[in-house]
Amino acid sequence: MYLSKPIKNISIFIGIILIAESCAVNTQQSKPQQSNRQQVAYDSCMKERIKSFPDVSISEAKMTAHFICKMETNYMDDHYFDCLPITIEMFSSDGIRDAEESAAAVCKYYAQACKESPQHATCSKNYLMDEYQRNPNTTYPGTQLKKVKYGSTLLLDLVSSGDVDTLEAVIKRGANVNESMGGNWTPLAEARSKGNQAMIEMLIRHGAK
């Protein structure tokens, strides 16, 4: 018995949907283990962010939270999660206030830098662990990873964000306070361009020129 043309078309359409769903499931199952930690971070972010929008519909709150949480967790790969506990321990031992927040800022940079230079020696969990165990006073993870996209460096990012505490933490850990951002542009020049007096005073106190 032959199917009518409309029913045939519907059957084909349903078949395509089932194949697409099957491919999506297989793709999700084949994702590397690192996505699990990233997913946990995303889920936690969504749970908190949705509460921030009580005056809109639940669908609008979820959509807004989704975009925010995607941006906030996009960089959270294995490099980030390997870096985080070591850096928290480093900053905590230095008596840095908000060590976890400062470590997150540094490890975000480290993860982004390792995406740009994945074969770099410092982009290795073993390297981070060995380096820190060998010398607890070592500089922040990935200190040799100077450049990321657009010539950005960790110091420039921190000056631009106004994060004085984290910037001081990495300077105390050996970061070059006079590191060139290109030409004569230094962290101090960037701080002055931003008019951040607290940042300027802290940099000068640590020998910035």
C-alpha positions as CSV (number, residue, x, y, z in Angstrom):
1,M,0.0,0.0,0.0
2,Y,1.5,3.4,-1.1
3,L,1.6,6.3,1.3
4,S,0.1,9.6,0.1
5,K,2.7,12.3,-0.8
6,P,2.0,14.5,2.4
7,I,2.4,11.5,4.7
8,K,5.6,10.5,2.9
9,N,6.9,14.0,3.4
10,I,6.1,14.0,7.1
11,S,7.7,10.6,7.5
12,I,10.9,11.8,5.8
13,F,10.9,14.9,8.0
14,I,10.5,12.9,11.2
15,G,13.3,10.6,10.0
16,I,15.6,13.5,9.5
17,I,14.8,14.8,13.0
18,L,15.6,11.4,14.5
19,I,18.9,11.2,12.7
20,A,19.9,14.7,13.7
21,E,19.0,13.9,17.4
22,S,21.0,10.7,17.2
23,C,24.1,12.6,15.8
24,A,23.7,15.3,18.6
25,V,23.7,12.6,21.3
26,N,26.7,10.9,19.8
27,T,28.6,14.2,19.6
28,Q,27.8,15.0,23.2
29,Q,29.0,11.6,24.3
30,S,32.2,12.0,22.4
31,K,33.1,15.3,24.1
32,P,36.3,15.3,26.2
33,Q,36.1,14.9,29.9
34,Q,37.0,18.5,30.5
35,S,33.5,19.6,29.4
36,N,32.1,18.0,32.5
37,R,33.8,20.5,34.8
38,Q,32.9,23.3,32.5
39,Q,29.2,22.1,32.4
40,V,29.1,22.0,36.2
41,A,30.4,25.6,36.3
42,Y,27.8,26.6,33.7
43,D,25.0,24.9,35.6
44,S,26.0,26.6,38.9
45,C,26.2,30.0,37.1
46,M,22.7,29.5,35.6
47,K,21.2,28.6,39.0
48,E,22.5,31.8,40.5
49,R,22.0,34.1,37.5
50,I,18.3,33.2,37.0
51,K,17.6,34.5,40.4
52,S,19.0,37.9,39.4
53,F,16.0,38.6,37.0
54,P,12.9,38.3,39.2
55,D,10.9,40.9,37.3
56,V,10.9,39.1,33.9
57,S,9.4,35.8,32.7
58,I,11.2,32.6,33.4
59,S,12.0,32.1,29.7
60,E,13.5,35.6,29.5
61,A,15.5,35.1,32.7
62,K,16.9,31.8,31.4
63,M,17.8,33.3,28.0
64,T,19.6,36.2,29.6
65,A,21.3,34.0,32.2
66,H,22.4,31.6,29.4
67,F,24.2,34.3,27.4
68,I,26.0,35.6,30.6
69,C,27.0,32.1,31.8
70,K,28.3,31.1,28.4
71,M,30.6,34.1,28.4
72,E,31.6,33.5,32.0
73,T,32.5,29.8,31.5
74,N,33.7,29.8,27.9
75,Y,37.4,29.8,29.0
76,M,37.0,27.2,31.7
77,D,38.8,24.3,30.1
78,D,41.4,21.9,31.6
79,H,44.1,24.5,31.6
80,Y,41.9,26.7,33.8
81,F,40.9,24.0,36.2
82,D,44.5,22.7,36.5
83,C,45.7,26.2,37.2
84,L,43.1,27.2,39.8
85,P,43.9,25.1,42.9
86,I,47.7,25.8,42.5
87,T,47.2,29.5,42.1
88,I,44.7,29.7,45.0
89,E,47.3,28.0,47.2
90,M,50.0,30.3,46.0
91,F,48.0,33.5,46.7
92,S,46.6,32.2,50.0
93,S,50.1,31.5,51.2
94,D,51.0,35.1,50.2
95,G,48.1,36.4,52.4
96,I,46.3,37.8,49.3
97,R,42.8,39.0,50.1
98,D,40.2,37.2,47.9
99,A,42.7,34.7,46.8
100,E,40.1,32.7,44.9
101,E,38.9,35.7,42.8
102,S,42.5,36.7,42.1
103,A,43.4,33.1,41.1
104,A,40.4,33.0,38.8
105,A,41.5,36.1,37.0
106,V,45.1,34.8,36.5
107,C,43.9,31.3,35.4
108,K,41.4,32.8,32.9
109,Y,44.4,34.5,31.3
110,Y,46.4,31.3,31.5
111,A,43.7,29.3,29.8
112,Q,43.3,31.8,27.0
113,A,47.0,32.0,26.5
114,C,47.2,28.2,26.3
115,K,44.5,28.1,23.7
116,E,46.8,30.4,21.6
117,S,49.9,28.3,22.4
118,P,48.7,24.8,23.4
119,Q,52.2,23.2,22.9
120,H,53.9,25.6,25.2
121,A,55.8,23.9,28.0
122,T,53.9,25.7,30.8
123,C,50.5,24.5,29.4
124,S,50.8,21.2,31.3
125,K,49.3,20.1,34.5
126,N,52.5,18.2,35.4
127,Y,54.5,21.3,34.7
128,L,52.4,23.4,37.0
129,M,52.5,20.9,39.8
130,D,56.2,20.1,39.5
131,E,57.1,23.8,39.3
132,Y,55.1,24.7,42.3
133,Q,56.2,21.8,44.4
134,R,59.9,22.5,43.5
135,N,59.6,26.1,44.3
136,P,56.6,27.4,46.3
137,N,57.7,30.9,45.6
138,T,57.5,30.4,41.8
139,T,55.8,33.1,39.6
140,Y,52.2,32.8,38.6
141,P,51.4,29.9,36.2
142,G,52.3,30.5,32.6
143,T,54.6,33.4,33.4
144,Q,56.4,32.8,30.1
145,L,53.2,33.0,28.1
146,K,53.5,36.7,27.5
147,K,51.2,37.3,24.5
148,V,47.6,36.4,23.8
149,K,45.4,37.7,21.0
150,Y,45.8,41.3,19.9
151,G,49.1,41.6,21.9
152,S,47.3,41.5,25.2
153,T,49.3,40.4,28.3
154,L,48.1,39.5,31.8
155,L,49.4,42.8,33.2
156,L,47.6,44.8,30.6
157,D,44.4,42.9,31.1
158,L,44.5,43.5,34.9
159,V,45.4,47.2,34.6
160,S,42.5,47.6,32.1
161,S,40.1,45.8,34.4
162,G,41.2,47.9,37.4
163,D,41.9,44.8,39.4
164,V,44.6,46.3,41.7
165,D,44.7,43.4,44.2
166,T,45.3,40.7,41.6
167,L,47.8,42.8,39.7
168,E,49.8,43.3,42.9
169,A,49.6,39.6,43.7
170,V,51.2,38.6,40.4
171,I,53.8,41.4,40.7
172,K,54.8,40.0,44.1
173,R,55.1,36.7,42.4
174,G,57.7,38.0,40.1
175,A,55.8,39.5,37.1
176,N,57.8,42.3,35.4
177,V,56.1,45.5,36.4
178,N,57.8,47.3,33.5
179,E,56.8,44.7,30.9
180,S,56.4,46.4,27.5
181,M,53.0,46.1,25.9
182,G,54.5,47.3,22.6
183,G,56.9,50.2,22.1
184,N,57.0,52.3,25.3
185,W,53.6,51.3,26.5
186,T,53.9,49.8,30.0
187,P,51.4,48.9,32.7
188,L,52.0,52.3,34.3
189,A,51.2,54.0,31.0
190,E,48.0,52.0,30.7
191,A,47.0,52.9,34.3
192,R,47.6,56.6,33.7
193,S,45.5,56.4,30.5
194,K,42.7,55.0,32.6
195,G,43.2,57.6,35.4
196,N,43.3,54.8,38.0
197,Q,45.1,56.5,40.9
198,A,45.2,53.5,43.2
199,M,46.6,51.4,40.4
200,I,49.2,54.1,39.5
201,E,50.4,54.4,43.1
202,M,50.6,50.6,43.6
203,L,52.7,50.2,40.4
204,I,55.1,53.0,41.3
205,R,55.4,51.5,44.8
206,H,56.7,48.3,43.1
207,G,59.1,50.1,40.8
208,A,57.1,50.9,37.7
209,K,58.6,53.5,35.3
